Amino acid sequence: MQTEQVSGNGHAERREPKVVVGAAIISDGRVLACARTAPPEVAGRYEFPGGKVEPGESETAALIRECVEELDVRVEIGDRVGRDVRMAHGRSVLKVYAARLLHGDQPRALEHSAMRWLSAEELDTVPWLPADEPIVAALRPLLIRD
């Protein structure tokens, strides 16, 4: 999955999309959903916590870092959940991983306006960001068997 950008000399340059990772933190058959605070057009919509993978950083290292920064929790990263979701007209790709809390850590909303633990039956009770919706569908069977 590559995108093209035309350089100053008129040649198309192929670029790998930026990777954004998300954590589906599962505990006791529920997943943590976090409400965005910004930008204004998505404020109040729910997502899985996470963020951009920095150059030289692995996807799992980025996710561990983002969970500390956004939620003040340590997590163990598990298997991928769902498929790659293209975002920003193909300039980014979202990859979500299952995760579990370590050492009894409890999340705190450091960068979100709200947090909710949702069971499989409650997944549709919050307004999800469009990129997270395919992940929600893939997550439902994991919550039922947890």
VMD Tcl script that draws the C-alpha trace (Angstrom):
set ca {
  {0.00 0.00 0.00}
  {1.83 3.07 -1.23}
  {0.82 6.60 -2.10}
  {2.33 8.80 -4.78}
  {3.38 12.40 -4.51}
  {4.70 14.49 -7.36}
  {8.02 16.13 -6.55}
  {9.26 19.52 -7.76}
  {10.83 17.89 -10.82}
  {7.51 16.36 -11.90}
  {8.42 12.78 -10.99}
  {6.05 10.72 -8.86}
  {7.59 9.52 -5.61}
  {6.19 6.47 -3.88}
  {5.66 6.82 -0.15}
  {4.64 4.31 2.46}
  {1.64 5.57 4.42}
  {2.21 6.74 8.00}
  {1.28 4.04 10.50}
  {-1.10 4.89 13.33}
  {-1.52 2.24 16.02}
  {-4.41 1.74 18.40}
  {-4.85 -0.39 21.53}
  {-8.00 -2.40 22.10}
  {-7.42 -2.72 25.85}
  {-9.53 -5.64 27.03}
  {-10.34 -6.41 30.66}
  {-13.08 -8.66 32.06}
  {-14.84 -8.98 28.69}
  {-14.90 -5.21 28.07}
  {-12.84 -2.89 25.88}
  {-11.73 0.63 26.72}
  {-13.17 3.35 24.46}
  {-11.84 6.92 24.72}
  {-13.56 10.15 23.60}
  {-11.46 12.58 21.53}
  {-11.07 16.18 22.66}
  {-9.76 17.54 19.33}
  {-9.90 18.51 16.54}
  {-13.37 20.05 16.87}
  {-14.90 18.03 14.03}
  {-14.26 14.75 15.90}
  {-14.43 15.92 19.53}
  {-16.65 13.59 21.55}
  {-16.29 10.68 19.12}
  {-14.73 7.51 20.47}
  {-11.51 5.78 19.47}
  {-9.02 3.23 20.65}
  {-6.10 4.98 22.38}
  {-2.86 5.20 20.43}
  {-1.08 7.36 17.91}
  {1.58 7.69 15.23}
  {4.57 5.37 15.01}
  {7.71 7.51 15.13}
  {10.65 6.88 12.75}
  {12.76 3.98 14.01}
  {10.04 2.84 16.44}
  {8.25 -0.51 16.20}
  {4.45 -0.60 16.18}
  {4.32 -2.30 19.58}
  {6.84 0.13 21.12}
  {4.76 3.05 19.81}
  {1.62 1.57 21.33}
  {3.26 0.99 24.70}
  {4.54 4.60 24.67}
  {1.16 6.02 23.62}
  {-0.68 4.13 26.39}
  {1.67 5.63 28.98}
  {1.30 9.14 27.50}
  {-2.49 9.05 27.02}
  {-3.66 6.83 29.88}
  {-0.75 6.47 32.33}
  {-0.90 2.67 32.05}
  {1.51 -0.12 31.18}
  {0.18 -2.66 28.72}
  {1.12 -5.96 27.16}
  {0.45 -5.99 23.42}
  {-1.23 -9.01 21.88}
  {-2.51 -9.97 18.43}
  {-3.80 -7.65 15.74}
  {-7.53 -6.93 15.74}
  {-9.22 -6.56 12.37}
  {-7.64 -5.34 9.17}
  {-5.55 -2.33 8.21}
  {-7.84 0.70 7.88}
  {-6.80 3.36 5.39}
  {-7.19 6.94 6.59}
  {-6.48 10.48 5.33}
  {-7.03 9.57 1.66}
  {-4.50 6.74 1.94}
  {-1.76 8.81 3.57}
  {-2.14 6.88 6.86}
  {-3.07 3.37 7.90}
  {-4.58 2.37 11.27}
  {-3.46 -0.91 12.85}
  {-5.13 -1.96 16.10}
  {-3.74 -4.52 18.54}
  {-5.38 -6.25 21.48}
  {-3.78 -5.24 24.77}
  {-4.11 -5.95 28.45}
  {-3.29 -3.83 31.48}
  {-0.26 -4.77 33.55}
  {0.44 -4.55 37.29}
  {-3.10 -3.53 38.23}
  {-2.76 -0.21 36.37}
  {-6.00 1.74 35.95}
  {-6.39 4.13 32.99}
  {-6.70 7.87 33.52}
  {-8.04 10.17 30.80}
  {-4.99 12.40 30.34}
  {-5.74 13.31 26.71}
  {-9.40 12.29 26.34}
  {-12.63 13.90 27.55}
  {-14.15 10.59 28.67}
  {-13.48 6.86 28.89}
  {-15.90 3.94 28.94}
  {-15.47 0.21 29.36}
  {-17.80 -1.43 26.83}
  {-19.04 -5.01 26.60}
  {-19.81 -6.61 23.22}
  {-23.47 -5.59 23.67}
  {-22.50 -1.97 24.43}
  {-20.11 -1.36 21.51}
  {-22.78 0.48 19.52}
  {-23.71 2.84 22.36}
  {-20.96 5.37 21.58}
  {-20.23 7.31 18.38}
  {-17.00 5.79 17.01}
  {-14.60 7.53 14.64}
  {-15.09 6.15 11.11}
  {-11.61 4.56 11.06}
  {-12.37 2.63 14.26}
  {-15.73 1.23 13.11}
  {-14.27 -1.78 11.19}
  {-12.20 -2.62 14.25}
  {-15.29 -2.52 16.47}
  {-16.93 -5.13 14.26}
  {-13.84 -7.38 14.43}
  {-13.59 -6.90 18.20}
  {-17.08 -8.12 19.09}
  {-16.25 -11.89 18.95}
  {-13.12 -11.36 21.07}
  {-15.15 -9.74 23.84}
  {-17.76 -12.46 23.85}
  {-15.15 -15.20 24.38}
  {-12.95 -13.27 26.84}
}
mol new
graphics top color blue
foreach p $ca { graphics top sphere $p radius 0.5 }
foreach p [lrange $ca 0 end-1] q [lrange $ca 1 end] { graphics top cylinder $p $q radius 0.2 }
display resetview
